[in-house]
Amino acid sequence: MTIPYGKQNITAGDIAAVMEVLASDWLTQGPRVPEFEKTVARYCGAHHGIAVNSGTSALHLACLALGIGPGDLVWTSPLTFVASANCALYCGADVDFVDIDPETGNLCPEALAAKLEDSRRLGVLPKVVIPVHLCGQSCDMKSIHALAKEYGFHIIEDACHALGGQYLGRATGCCQYSDITVFSFHPVKMITTAEGGMALTNNANLASKMVRMRSHGITRDPGEMQAPADGPWYYEQVELGFNYRMTELQAALGISQMPRLDQYVRRRQELASRYDRLLADLPVLPLRQHPDCKSSWHLYVIRFQGQYKGKRRRQIFTAMRRYGIGVQLHYKPIYRHPYFQRLGFSETALPGAEQYYSEAMTLPLFPALSENDQDRVVNVLSRVLYRNPE
């Protein structure tokens, strides 16, 4: 039986919550979506939550709310899912990448500072920077925010891995050092709504913009309308928006899961600490954890050392899969994908991202992972490492 790298946890209570919605009068645009928004925003200490149908949609809306369009430049990490870059391309903007710290996988503030200085000399600065909290550990947001004040860019935190984590003692998503924070509720994330996402912000104008844009650019707010209402049915489309709405079914599932979020994160932290101990004598290193952060441990990534990198890592990966261990790689640098190669990134090779890509592999980690299954993962890895996998 294969042990997957991630897996949702669905209880009888979750199923009952969804069934209750199915028996109600509201399947979409009812009371549960705003309840879920308030629940997540309150947990994170943010003023506004805007629930949508995916983390990708939330990233897109965040870019639109900050006015990203043709001629603008957005920078993000190369070590992330492609949505972190695609959201800028959806707006007609250009995208570029800031190198990472290979020990954490997160965007490197020193690399960002150097790239900003070079770009200022060329007269081309980003309008938005999207740091990605890889595996659940926050980037150094205080340093990135200081650079934002110096160079005048906005910040969208891609926290799709990081719900339940903390940075400098506050919940990831509080938006202390960003304009908008984005979460994902994909099944392998901290909690799930099957598919779904949310944008958090402390800015009421950004929140209103995202609320409109998730529903076709339509408003019923008299303060946003351009003509007097001619009846109680009246609404206006004031801009071109999208159908990015979350359903009541998804929101009900999220509401049911939220009380277990801290429990899930604690279990992930316990399993990550146990991995650290079990792997201590093997030629692998976990990602370095910064003392300012409390990771939510969406993923547990190891980095192979010495002779086990590169081609040998590929052999190890294949052998682990053959023995029923659902390892994964998070991530291939975005600029290596064929679409981005055609956009002009064919000569790009950022040293931190390339080093990480040659070393990294994701081991199974999810709240229901048993210690026996974890032992099996490590025992198989040990056997594969010390023979010549083909």
N, C-alpha and C positions, 0 to 999 in steps of 0.2 A: 504493500500500500504506500502510495506516494505521500510524503509530508509536504504540503504546499508552503510557499514562502509567506503567505498571508491568508487570512480567512476571517469572514464575518462571524459574529456571534449573535444568533437570533433566539429569543426566548418565547415561551408561551405568552408572556405579557405583551411582547412586541406584536405577535400575530393577532392577539385580541385587540390591540390598539388600532391596527390597520382594518380589521374586520368591523370595528365600530364605525369607522369612517365609511366603509362600503355600505353599511346599513343606514347611513345618515343622508341628509339632503344635499350635502356639500362634498363633491369630489375634487373640485378646484376652487381657489379664491374664497375659501371659507375662513373659519376662526383659527384653525390649527397652524397655518403658516405664520401669522403674526405672533402666535404664542411661541412657536419654535424660534422665531427671530429674537424675541425678547429673552428667551431662556439662554440662548447662546451668547447674546450680547451682554447679559447680566453676568454670566459665568466669566467672561473675558474682561469685564470692566469697560466696555465700549458703550457709546451712546446709541448707536443705530446698527441694526442688522438687516440685511437685504438678502432673503433666501432666493435661490435660483436653481435651475435644473442640473447644474454641474459646476465644478470648480473652474473649468475652462470658461464657461459663461460668466462667472464672477470676475475672472481676470479681464475678459473683454469689456464688461461693463465698467470696471475700474479704470481701464485705459480711456474709454469714452468719457467718463465723468471728469477726468482730468484734462480733457480736450485734446487727446492724442489724435493726430490726423496726418495727411500727406505732408511731407517735408520735415516731420518731427523725427527724433531719434530716441529710441528706448534701449537701455542696456540691461542685460540680465546675466545670470550664470550659465555657462555652457553645460553644467552637470545638473540636469533637471529634465523632467518630461517636456516634450516639445511645446506644450501649451503655454509655458512661461514665455516663450518667444513668439509663438503664433498669435497671441492676443494683440501684439503690436502690429503685426502684419495685417490682421483683420481690419485695422483702422487705416491702412494705407501708409503707415509709418515705416521707417527703417529700423533694423535691429542690429545690435552688436553685442559682443560678449566680454565680460570681465573675468579674468582668471580666478581660480579658486586656491584655497589652501588645501593641498592634498591630504593633510593629516585630519582635517575635519570634513572636507567635501564642500564647505561653504564658501561663498564669495569672499575674497580676500580684501579687507579695507586698504591695505598697502597697495595692492594692484589697482584698486579703484582710484586711489589718490594719484598714482602715477599716470594712469590713463586720462584722468580728468585734467591734469596739468598739461599733458601733451595736447589734448583736444582743445583746451583753452587757447593755446598758442596758435592752433589751426582755425580757431573761431567756430568750432562745431562741438557743442555740448549737448548732452542728453536732456530731454524734457522730463523723462521718468527713468528711475532705476528700480529694477525688480529683484531684490535679494530673495533667495530661495532657502528656506530652513530645511536643509537636507536631512532626511531620516528622523526629523522631529526636533533637532537642536537649532536654536535660534542663531542667526548670524549676529555679528557684533553690531547691533543696530545703533548703539550710541555713537560709535565712530562714523557709521554711514550717515546718520542724521546730521552730525557735525559737518560732514562734507556737503550734504544737501544744502545746509544754510550758507556755506561758503560759495558754492557753485550754482545755486538756484534751481535745483531739480526737485521733482516730487518723488515720493517713495510709495511703492505698492509692495507690501510684504506678501510673498507667496508662501503662506503657511499651510499649504495643503497637507503637509506631513505632520503638522505641529500642534493641532488642537490638544489642549491638556498640558502643554509644556509651559515653562516659565523662563523669563529673562530678567535679571536683576530684581528678582523677587516679585515680579508682576506677571500676570497671565499673558502668554502669547496671544495677540489679538486685541490688546488694550489700545493699540494705536498711539502709544506715547511717542514713538519715534517714526511714525509713518502717517501718510494721509489715509490709506486704506489697507486693510489686511484681508486676505482671501483664504478660505478653508474649502476642503473637499470632503464629501461624505460618501465616496466610493466604497464598495464593500470591504476593501482591505485597510481602510483608514481607521482612525480612533473610534469613531462611531459611524454608522451607516444610515443613509436614507435610500438605499439601493443605488441610485445615482443622485447627485445633488451637490450644492455648494452654497456658500454664503460669503458676502462681503461685509466687513465691519468698518465703521468709520465714526469719528467724533464730530464730523462736519455735516451739519444739517443740509446744506446745499448739495453736497456730493451725494448724500443719501437720497434726497428727492430726485436728483437726476437719475440715479441708478434704478429707483423704483419705477420711474416713467419708462426708462429704456428697456426694462425687462418685460414690459407689456406694451409693445408696439409704439412707444412714444406717446401714449394716450394719457390724458389727465382728466379728472373730474374736480380738481381743485380750482375754485374761482380765481385764486391768486395767480394761477399759472395759465389761465385761459386768455385768449386774445380777443374774445368777443363775449358780450353778455349771454348768459344761459337763456335759451328760449323755452325751457321746460325742465321738469325734474329728470327727464331722460338724458339730459345734455352731457356730452363729453366732447373733447377735442383731441385730435392727434396734432401735437405741436412740434414733433420732430420724428425722424425715422428711427424706430426702435425695433425690438425683436420679441419673439415669444420665448422667453427664457424663464417662465414662471415655474415654481415648484408646486407640485400637487399636494392636496390635503393628505393623501395616502403617505407620501414621502415625509411630510412634516410630522404626521402622527408617529411614524416609526422613529424619527429623530427625537421627538419629545420623550418617547418611551425609553430610548437608549441613553439620553443625557444623564440621568441619575447614576448610571453605571460608569460614566467616563473616568472618574478618578480611580475607580476600582480597576478598570482596564489598564490605565496608565501605570498604576502601581504594579500590576502583574507583569507588564512589559518591562518595567524597570528591574523587577526581580529576575526575570529571565535573562535580561541583558547582563546583569551583574554575574549571574551564574555562568553564562557564556564566557565572560571575562576570565573566570576562574578555571573553567574547563579547558580553555584554549591557551592558557598561560605558557605551556611548554611546547606549543607548536609554532612553526615559523610564520605566524600571522599576527597582525596587529588590528585591534578594533579602531574605529575612528576616535580621535582624541576628543574628550569632552571638556569644554571650557568651564571653569568654576563659576562663571556668571550665569550659566544656563542649567536648566533642568529639562532634559529632553523628554519628549513623549514617546520616544522609541518606536516610531512607525516601522523603521527598518533596522536590522542589525547587519552592518557591513563590516567585513574583514578585508584587510589589505595584505596580500602575499608579499613575502620578503625574499630577497636574494634570487636563487635559481628558480623559485616557484612563480615568478612573474611572467607576463607575456605569454609565449606559446605554451609553457607548462601549465599556466593558469587555465588556459583553454582546455587542455587535456583533463585537468582536475574537475573543471565544471562539467564536462561531458560525462565523466565517470560518476560524479555525484548524482546526476540526473538518472543514469543507468541503474543506480542502486536505490532509486526511489526517494531521493532527497531533492525537493523542488527549489534548488538554488536559482538565483536570478542575478542580473547585473543592472544596477541603478547608478549611473546611466552611461550610455554611449554619448560622448559630447555632441551637442546639437549640431555644431558646424560640420560634423562628419556625415550627416544624413544627406542623401542625394539631392533633396529639394534645396537644402541650404548650400550645398556645393554649387548648384546652378545659380544661386543668388550671389555668388562671388566669394564664398568662404573656402574655396578649394586649396588655398595656400595657408589657411589658418591652422595653427597647432600651438595652443597655449600650454606652456610647460607643466603647470600644476594640474590642469585637466588631463593632459596626456599621461602624466605619471599615475594619477588616480585610475584612469581607464585601464592601464596595464596591470594594476594590482588588485582591483576591487572585485568582491563577490558578496552577494546578499544571502544570508542564511535564514531559514524559517524562523519567524517570530510573530506570534499572535497570542491573545490571552488564553485560549484553550489549549495551547501547546503544552503537553505533559512533560514532566522531567524525564520520563523514560524515552519519549520521542526526542527530546533535546540530547540525551545521552547517545541515542542512535545517530543523530546528526553529527555529533563530534567524533564518535567512534568510526563512522564511515569516512569522515574527512581525514582522520589520522591514518587509517589504512590506505587511503588513496594517495595521501602525501608521500608515504614512505615506500611506495612501490612506483613502478613506471606505468602510469595509466595510458592506455591506448584507445 
